[in-house]
Amino acid sequence: MSLQAQFEQAQADSKNLPERPDNMTLLKIYALFKQASVGDAEGSRPGITDMVGRAKWDAWDALRGTSKEQAMEQYIDLINDLKG
C-alpha cells in the first residue's frame, strides 16, 4: 500500500477512534494533517481573540520544515496508536 493510500486510510480511521483524544493530541493530529496536505504553515498567525485558531496555527507552524512524507508517516503512526 502506498504512503498516500495509508494516509487516506488513517484519515478515515481517525473518524472512528474508540475514544476522543485529548486536546493536545487533537492539535497534533490537526498539525500533522495540515503539514502532510499543505506543507509549511501559511498566512499570518490568528489574533489573540481567536484562541483555537491560534493554537491550531502554532501547532502546525511548529512542524515547519517537516517534509510532507514525514508528516504523513507520523500521522499514520499516531492514528494507529490511538486505534489501540
Backbone hydrogen bonds in HBPLUS format (Angstrom, degrees):
<---DONOR---> <-ACCEPTOR-->    atom                        ^
c    i                          cat <-CA-CA->   ^        H-A-AA   ^      H-
h    n   atom  resd res      DA  || num        DHA   H-A  angle D-A-AA Bond
n    s   type  num  typ     dist DA aas  dist angle  dist       angle   num
A0006-GLN N   A0002-SER O   2.91 MM   4  6.23 157.5  1.96 153.2 159.7     1
A0007-PHE N   A0003-LEU O   2.86 MM   4  6.07 153.4  1.93 148.7 156.4     2
A0008-GLU N   A0004-GLN O   2.93 MM   4  6.19 157.7  1.98 148.1 153.7     3
A0009-GLN N   A0005-ALA O   2.94 MM   4  6.16 152.1  2.02 144.4 152.2     4
A0010-ALA N   A0006-GLN O   2.88 MM   4  6.13 152.9  1.96 145.4 152.9     5
A0011-GLN N   A0007-PHE O   2.95 MM   4  6.27 147.2  2.06 145.0 154.1     6
A0012-ALA N   A0008-GLU O   3.13 MM   4  6.46 156.9  2.19 144.2 149.2     7
A0013-ASP N   A0009-GLN O   2.83 MM   4  6.12 159.0  1.88 149.6 156.4     8
A0014-SER N   A0010-ALA O   2.84 MM   4  5.97 140.5  2.00 143.1 153.0     9
A0015-LYS N   A0012-ALA O   3.23 MM   3  5.70 152.5  2.31 109.4 116.7    10
A0016-ASN N   A0013-ASP O   2.96 MM   3  5.32 159.5  2.00 113.0 119.8    11
A0025-THR N   A0022-ASP O   3.10 MM   3  5.40 118.5  2.50 104.1 118.7    12
A0026-LEU N   A0022-ASP O   2.91 MM   4  6.23 156.6  1.97 154.7 162.5    13
A0027-LEU N   A0023-ASN O   2.92 MM   4  6.16 152.3  2.00 145.9 153.0    14
A0028-LYS N   A0024-MET O   3.05 MM   4  6.32 151.9  2.14 140.1 147.6    15
A0029-ILE N   A0025-THR O   2.86 MM   4  6.16 158.4  1.91 152.6 158.3    16
A0030-TYR N   A0026-LEU O   2.93 MM   4  6.14 165.9  1.95 150.0 153.7    17
A0031-ALA N   A0027-LEU O   2.85 MM   4  6.04 168.1  1.87 152.5 155.8    18
A0032-LEU N   A0028-LYS O   2.90 MM   4  6.03 167.7  1.92 152.7 156.1    19
A0033-PHE N   A0029-ILE O   2.95 MM   4  6.09 157.7  2.00 149.0 155.7    20
A0034-LYS N   A0030-TYR O   2.90 MM   4  6.16 166.0  1.92 156.8 160.2    21
A0035-GLN N   A0031-ALA O   2.90 MM   4  6.05 163.2  1.92 151.7 156.6    22
A0036-ALA N   A0032-LEU O   2.90 MM   4  5.97 157.4  1.96 145.2 151.5    23
A0037-SER N   A0033-PHE O   2.87 MM   4  5.98 145.3  1.99 146.1 156.0    24
A0038-VAL N   A0034-LYS O   2.72 MM   4  5.53 167.7  1.73 152.5 156.7    25
A0039-GLY N   A0034-LYS O   3.38 MM   5  6.75 149.2  2.48 135.7 142.5    26
A0039-GLY N   A0035-GLN O   3.05 MM   4  4.37 120.3  2.42 100.9 117.1    27
A0050-ASP N   A0047-GLY O   3.04 MM   3  5.62 155.7  2.10 116.6 123.8    28
A0054-ARG N   A0050-ASP O   2.86 MM   4  5.95 153.5  1.94 150.0 158.5    29
A0055-ALA N   A0051-MET O   2.95 MM   4  6.10 156.7  2.01 144.2 149.8    30
A0056-LYS N   A0052-VAL O   2.94 MM   4  6.19 161.8  1.98 155.1 160.1    31
A0057-TRP N   A0053-GLY O   2.91 MM   4  6.06 161.4  1.94 146.2 151.6    32
A0058-ASP N   A0054-ARG O   2.87 MM   4  6.01 160.9  1.91 148.6 154.1    33
A0059-ALA N   A0055-ALA O   2.98 MM   4  6.13 157.8  2.03 145.0 150.7    34
A0060-TRP N   A0056-LYS O   3.02 MM   4  6.24 157.6  2.07 147.4 153.5    35
A0061-ASP N   A0057-TRP O   2.76 MM   4  5.94 164.8  1.78 153.7 158.6    36
A0062-ALA N   A0058-ASP O   2.96 MM   4  6.07 138.7  2.14 141.4 151.3    37
A0063-LEU N   A0060-TRP O   3.00 MM   3  5.57 157.9  2.05 115.1 122.1    38
A0064-ARG N   A0061-ASP O   3.02 MM   3  5.25 163.2  2.05 115.3 117.0    39
A0066-THR N   A0063-LEU O   2.89 MM   3  5.60 158.0  1.94 151.0 153.3    40
A0071-ALA N   A0067-SER O   2.97 MM   4  6.23 164.0  1.99 153.3 157.8    41
A0072-MET N   A0068-LYS O   2.89 MM   4  6.10 153.2  1.96 146.3 153.8    42
A0073-GLU N   A0069-GLU O   2.98 MM   4  6.25 162.9  2.01 151.3 155.2    43
A0074-GLN N   A0070-GLN O   2.94 MM   4  6.20 162.1  1.97 153.2 157.9    44
A0075-TYR N   A0071-ALA O   2.87 MM   4  6.00 157.3  1.92 148.2 154.8    45
A0076-ILE N   A0072-MET O   2.89 MM   4  6.11 166.7  1.90 156.4 159.3    46
A0077-ASP N   A0073-GLU O   2.95 MM   4  6.16 164.8  1.98 149.7 154.0    47
A0078-LEU N   A0074-GLN O   2.91 MM   4  6.07 160.2  1.95 148.1 153.6    48
A0079-ILE N   A0075-TYR O   2.97 MM   4  6.19 169.6  1.98 157.9 160.1    49
A0080-ASN N   A0076-ILE O   2.93 MM   4  6.08 160.6  1.97 150.7 156.7    50
A0081-ASP N   A0077-ASP O   2.92 MM   4  6.13 152.4  1.99 146.7 154.2    51
A0082-LEU N   A0078-LEU O   2.98 MM   4  6.26 152.9  2.06 148.3 155.7    52
A0083-LYS N   A0079-ILE O   2.94 MM   4  6.16 137.0  2.13 144.8 156.5    53
A0084-GLY N   A0081-ASP O   3.25 MM   3  5.52 143.1  2.39  99.9 109.8    54
